[in-house]
Amino acid sequence: MKIERHEVGPRMSQVVVHGDTVYLAGVVARENAGRSVTDQTREILATIDRHLAKAGTDKSKLLSANIWITDMASFAEMNAVWDAWVSPGNTPARATVEARLASPDYKVEIMVVAAR
């Protein structure tokens, strides 16, 4: 089965497509780094929408999501943005954990897998 890779770098690919499954690497808010969890989550989800579209799918076909936030006190803030974005009736399996991210300016990182 063919494997497609998009935005390939020396360490990772941002998107990998294998058959009818699309895997995204963790997405952080580069433009809104250092800003609120709301701003970062909105940017991340817009980026995910773009990556999924380029791979021939969309958020209604999400299979799973892993979310890392730097402070569980911001869980409700992140969920408010997520809940407004996610496709009703098509919610993925999901986990959210508190973790230190690659930069202190990042408050949220999201990684998803979707069907095509």
C-alpha positions in Angstrom: 0.0 0.0 0.0 1.3 3.4 -1.0 2.4 5.9 1.7 2.2 9.7 1.0 4.1 12.2 3.1 3.4 16.0 3.2 5.6 18.7 4.6 8.5 16.3 5.1 11.3 17.5 7.3 14.5 15.9 8.6 12.8 14.8 11.8 9.1 14.3 10.9 6.4 14.7 8.3 3.5 16.9 9.2 1.0 14.6 7.4 1.3 10.9 6.5 -1.4 9.1 4.5 -1.5 5.3 4.4 -4.3 3.8 2.4 -7.4 5.7 3.6 -6.0 6.8 6.9 -4.5 10.3 7.5 -2.1 10.8 10.4 -1.2 14.4 11.5 1.8 15.2 13.6 1.2 17.3 16.7 0.1 20.9 15.7 0.9 23.9 17.8 0.0 27.6 17.4 3.0 29.3 15.8 1.3 32.6 15.0 -0.4 32.8 18.4 2.5 31.4 20.5 2.4 33.0 23.9 -1.3 34.0 23.6 -4.4 32.5 25.3 -5.4 28.9 25.1 -8.5 30.1 23.2 -6.4 31.8 20.5 -4.0 28.9 20.3 -6.7 26.3 20.0 -8.5 28.2 17.3 -5.3 28.5 15.2 -4.5 24.8 15.8 -7.9 23.7 14.6 -7.8 25.9 11.6 -4.4 24.4 10.7 -5.8 20.9 11.2 -8.7 21.8 8.8 -6.2 22.8 6.2 -4.0 19.7 6.6 -7.0 17.4 6.4 -8.4 19.2 3.3 -5.0 18.8 1.5 -5.1 15.1 2.3 -8.6 14.7 0.9 -10.6 14.5 4.1 -12.2 16.7 6.8 -13.0 16.9 10.6 -16.2 14.8 10.1 -14.0 11.8 9.5 -11.8 12.2 12.6 -11.0 8.8 14.2 -8.9 9.9 17.2 -7.4 13.0 18.8 -4.6 13.5 21.4 -4.5 16.8 23.1 -1.8 18.1 25.3 -2.3 21.2 27.5 0.2 22.8 29.8 -2.3 23.4 32.6 -5.5 21.4 33.3 -7.0 24.7 34.7 -7.4 25.7 31.0 -9.2 22.4 30.1 -12.7 24.1 29.9 -11.3 27.0 27.9 -9.8 24.6 25.3 -12.9 22.5 25.3 -15.1 25.5 24.5 -13.2 26.0 21.3 -13.0 22.3 20.5 -16.8 21.8 21.1 -17.6 24.7 18.7 -15.3 23.2 16.0 -15.8 19.4 16.2 -18.4 17.9 13.8 -21.6 17.0 15.8 -22.3 13.3 15.8 -18.8 12.6 14.4 -16.7 13.1 17.6 -13.4 11.1 17.6 -12.0 9.0 20.4 -10.0 11.5 22.4 -7.5 11.9 25.2 -6.3 15.1 26.9 -3.3 15.2 29.2 -1.3 17.9 31.0 2.2 18.1 29.8 5.2 20.4 29.3 5.4 21.3 25.6 8.5 22.0 23.4 8.3 25.8 24.1 6.9 27.6 27.1 5.0 29.8 24.6 2.9 26.8 23.5 -0.1 26.0 25.7 -1.9 23.5 23.5 -0.8 20.8 21.0 -3.2 18.6 19.1 -2.6 15.5 17.0 -5.4 13.7 15.0 -6.0 10.7 12.9 -8.7 10.7 10.3 -10.2 8.4 7.6 -10.3 9.6 4.0 
